Amino acid sequence: MRKPADDPCRKADVFKAGCPSRAVLAMLAEKWALLLIHRLAAGPARTSELRRQIGGISEKMLIQTLRRLERNGFVARCAYPEVPPRVEYALTPLGASLSGPITQLDHWVEQNLRDIAAAQREFDGRSA
């Protein structure tokens, strides 16, 4: 099936203001989305596990972010018919394809944090 000529996904371009790819980038640029994708690369997890492992995230923000990731096809929600109910989240193949670059970015930040902090101090010293 061919896409119509006015389909905004026909030729995605993150530099064009009206391109839907911008909304995807904005969603992925959120710190919680990046951390959740990185964590879920290790395997499926329940919300309680995710909250414990990702310091500082509130229950509300966790659920909202998981829903956005699910809506965009990066995360799958699996509800098991048990008592008490059990829900797990896992990366989809699309999410798994993104987890490598995100994990690399996280590691890069960790490895370069001292240089970044030094640059911030230098900048702040010049600005004062």
DRENGU-982726 format. One record per residue (C-alpha): residue number from 1; x, y negated, z negated. Coordinates in Angstrom, 1 decimal, m for minus. Layout:
% residues N
<pator nr="NUM" c1="X" c2="Y" c3="Z"/>
...
% end
This chain:
% residues 128
<pator nr="1" c1="0.0" c2="0.0" c3="0.0"/>
<pator nr="2" c1="1.4" c2="m3.4" c3="1.1"/>
<pator nr="3" c1="1.4" c2="m6.3" c3="m1.2"/>
<pator nr="4" c1="m0.4" c2="m9.4" c3="0.0"/>
<pator nr="5" c1="1.8" c2="m12.3" c3="1.3"/>
<pator nr="6" c1="0.7" c2="m14.5" c3="m1.7"/>
<pator nr="7" c1="1.7" c2="m11.9" c3="m4.3"/>
<pator nr="8" c1="4.0" c2="m13.6" c3="m6.8"/>
<pator nr="9" c1="5.9" c2="m10.4" c3="m7.3"/>
<pator nr="10" c1="6.7" c2="m10.0" c3="m3.6"/>
<pator nr="11" c1="10.1" c2="m11.7" c3="m4.1"/>
<pator nr="12" c1="10.9" c2="m12.3" c3="m7.7"/>
<pator nr="13" c1="13.2" c2="m15.3" c3="m8.4"/>
<pator nr="14" c1="13.9" c2="m16.2" c3="m12.0"/>
<pator nr="15" c1="15.0" c2="m19.7" c3="m10.9"/>
<pator nr="16" c1="11.6" c2="m20.6" c3="m9.5"/>
<pator nr="17" c1="9.3" c2="m22.3" c3="m12.0"/>
<pator nr="18" c1="6.1" c2="m20.4" c3="m11.0"/>
<pator nr="19" c1="7.6" c2="m17.0" c3="m10.8"/>
<pator nr="20" c1="6.1" c2="m14.5" c3="m13.3"/>
<pator nr="21" c1="9.6" c2="m13.2" c3="m14.0"/>
<pator nr="22" c1="10.1" c2="m16.3" c3="m16.2"/>
<pator nr="23" c1="7.4" c2="m15.0" c3="m18.6"/>
<pator nr="24" c1="9.2" c2="m11.6" c3="m18.8"/>
<pator nr="25" c1="12.5" c2="m13.3" c3="m19.5"/>
<pator nr="26" c1="10.9" c2="m15.4" c3="m22.2"/>
<pator nr="27" c1="9.4" c2="m12.4" c3="m23.9"/>
<pator nr="28" c1="12.7" c2="m10.4" c3="m23.7"/>
<pator nr="29" c1="14.7" c2="m13.4" c3="m25.0"/>
<pator nr="30" c1="12.9" c2="m13.2" c3="m28.4"/>
<pator nr="31" c1="15.2" c2="m11.8" c3="m31.0"/>
<pator nr="32" c1="12.7" c2="m9.3" c3="m32.3"/>
<pator nr="33" c1="12.2" c2="m7.9" c3="m28.8"/>
<pator nr="34" c1="15.9" c2="m7.5" c3="m28.2"/>
<pator nr="35" c1="16.4" c2="m5.8" c3="m31.6"/>
<pator nr="36" c1="13.4" c2="m3.5" c3="m31.2"/>
<pator nr="37" c1="14.6" c2="m2.3" c3="m27.8"/>
<pator nr="38" c1="18.1" c2="m1.7" c3="m29.1"/>
<pator nr="39" c1="16.7" c2="0.2" c3="m32.1"/>
<pator nr="40" c1="14.3" c2="2.3" c3="m30.1"/>
<pator nr="41" c1="17.1" c2="3.3" c3="m27.8"/>
<pator nr="42" c1="18.1" c2="5.7" c3="m30.6"/>
<pator nr="43" c1="14.7" c2="7.4" c3="m30.5"/>
<pator nr="44" c1="11.1" c2="7.1" c3="m31.4"/>
<pator nr="45" c1="10.2" c2="5.4" c3="m34.7"/>
<pator nr="46" c1="7.2" c2="4.6" c3="m36.8"/>
<pator nr="47" c1="6.5" c2="1.0" c3="m37.8"/>
<pator nr="48" c1="7.6" c2="1.5" c3="m41.4"/>
<pator nr="49" c1="11.0" c2="2.8" c3="m40.1"/>
<pator nr="50" c1="11.4" c2="m0.1" c3="m37.7"/>
<pator nr="51" c1="10.6" c2="m2.6" c3="m40.5"/>
<pator nr="52" c1="13.1" c2="m1.0" c3="m42.8"/>
<pator nr="53" c1="15.8" c2="m0.9" c3="m40.1"/>
<pator nr="54" c1="15.3" c2="m4.4" c3="m38.7"/>
<pator nr="55" c1="15.9" c2="m6.8" c3="m41.5"/>
<pator nr="56" c1="13.7" c2="m9.9" c3="m41.8"/>
<pator nr="57" c1="10.9" c2="m8.9" c3="m39.5"/>
<pator nr="58" c1="7.4" c2="m9.2" c3="m40.9"/>
<pator nr="59" c1="4.7" c2="m6.6" c3="m40.3"/>
<pator nr="60" c1="2.7" c2="m9.1" c3="m38.3"/>
<pator nr="61" c1="5.7" c2="m10.0" c3="m36.0"/>
<pator nr="62" c1="6.6" c2="m6.4" c3="m35.6"/>
<pator nr="63" c1="3.2" c2="m5.4" c3="m34.4"/>
<pator nr="64" c1="2.9" c2="m8.4" c3="m32.1"/>
<pator nr="65" c1="6.3" c2="m7.8" c3="m30.6"/>
<pator nr="66" c1="5.6" c2="m4.1" c3="m30.1"/>
<pator nr="67" c1="2.3" c2="m4.9" c3="m28.4"/>
<pator nr="68" c1="4.0" c2="m7.4" c3="m26.0"/>
<pator nr="69" c1="6.7" c2="m4.8" c3="m25.2"/>
<pator nr="70" c1="3.9" c2="m2.2" c3="m24.7"/>
<pator nr="71" c1="1.9" c2="m4.5" c3="m22.4"/>
<pator nr="72" c1="5.0" c2="m5.1" c3="m20.3"/>
<pator nr="73" c1="5.8" c2="m1.4" c3="m19.9"/>
<pator nr="74" c1="8.9" c2="m1.3" c3="m22.1"/>
<pator nr="75" c1="7.4" c2="0.6" c3="m25.1"/>
<pator nr="76" c1="4.9" c2="3.4" c3="m25.4"/>
<pator nr="77" c1="2.7" c2="3.9" c3="m28.4"/>
<pator nr="78" c1="1.8" c2="7.4" c3="m29.4"/>
<pator nr="79" c1="m0.9" c2="8.0" c3="m32.0"/>
<pator nr="80" c1="m1.1" c2="11.4" c3="m33.5"/>
<pator nr="81" c1="m4.5" c2="12.8" c3="m34.7"/>
<pator nr="82" c1="m3.4" c2="13.5" c3="m38.2"/>
<pator nr="83" c1="m4.5" c2="12.6" c3="m41.7"/>
<pator nr="84" c1="m3.0" c2="10.2" c3="m42.6"/>
<pator nr="85" c1="m2.7" c2="8.7" c3="m39.1"/>
<pator nr="86" c1="0.8" c2="8.6" c3="m37.6"/>
<pator nr="87" c1="1.9" c2="6.2" c3="m34.9"/>
<pator nr="88" c1="5.2" c2="6.3" c3="m33.2"/>
<pator nr="89" c1="6.8" c2="3.9" c3="m30.7"/>
<pator nr="90" c1="9.3" c2="4.9" c3="m28.0"/>
<pator nr="91" c1="11.0" c2="3.4" c3="m25.0"/>
<pator nr="92" c1="9.4" c2="4.1" c3="m21.7"/>
<pator nr="93" c1="11.8" c2="4.9" c3="m18.8"/>
<pator nr="94" c1="11.6" c2="1.1" c3="m17.9"/>
<pator nr="95" c1="12.5" c2="0.2" c3="m21.5"/>
<pator nr="96" c1="15.3" c2="2.8" c3="m21.5"/>
<pator nr="97" c1="16.8" c2="1.3" c3="m18.4"/>
<pator nr="98" c1="16.9" c2="m2.1" c3="m20.2"/>
<pator nr="99" c1="18.3" c2="m0.7" c3="m23.5"/>
<pator nr="100" c1="21.9" c2="m0.4" c3="m22.2"/>
<pator nr="101" c1="22.4" c2="m4.1" c3="m21.3"/>
<pator nr="102" c1="20.7" c2="m5.2" c3="m24.5"/>
<pator nr="103" c1="22.8" c2="m2.9" c3="m26.6"/>
<pator nr="104" c1="25.9" c2="m4.2" c3="m24.8"/>
<pator nr="105" c1="24.8" c2="m7.8" c3="m25.5"/>
<pator nr="106" c1="24.3" c2="m7.0" c3="m29.2"/>
<pator nr="107" c1="27.8" c2="m5.5" c3="m29.4"/>
<pator nr="108" c1="29.3" c2="m8.4" c3="m27.5"/>
<pator nr="109" c1="27.8" c2="m10.8" c3="m30.1"/>
<pator nr="110" c1="29.1" c2="m8.8" c3="m33.0"/>
<pator nr="111" c1="32.6" c2="m8.6" c3="m31.4"/>
<pator nr="112" c1="32.7" c2="m12.3" c3="m30.7"/>
<pator nr="113" c1="31.0" c2="m13.7" c3="m33.7"/>
<pator nr="114" c1="34.2" c2="m15.2" c3="m35.2"/>
<pator nr="115" c1="35.0" c2="m17.0" c3="m32.0"/>
<pator nr="116" c1="31.5" c2="m18.3" c3="m31.7"/>
<pator nr="117" c1="31.5" c2="m19.5" c3="m35.4"/>
<pator nr="118" c1="34.9" c2="m21.3" c3="m34.8"/>
<pator nr="119" c1="33.4" c2="m23.0" c3="m31.7"/>
<pator nr="120" c1="30.4" c2="m24.1" c3="m33.7"/>
<pator nr="121" c1="32.6" c2="m25.5" c3="m36.5"/>
<pator nr="122" c1="34.8" c2="m27.3" c3="m33.9"/>
<pator nr="123" c1="31.8" c2="m28.8" c3="m32.2"/>
<pator nr="124" c1="30.2" c2="m29.8" c3="m35.5"/>
<pator nr="125" c1="33.4" c2="m31.5" c3="m36.6"/>
<pator nr="126" c1="33.5" c2="m33.5" c3="m33.4"/>
<pator nr="127" c1="29.9" c2="m34.5" c3="m33.8"/>
<pator nr="128" c1="30.2" c2="m35.7" c3="m37.4"/>
% end
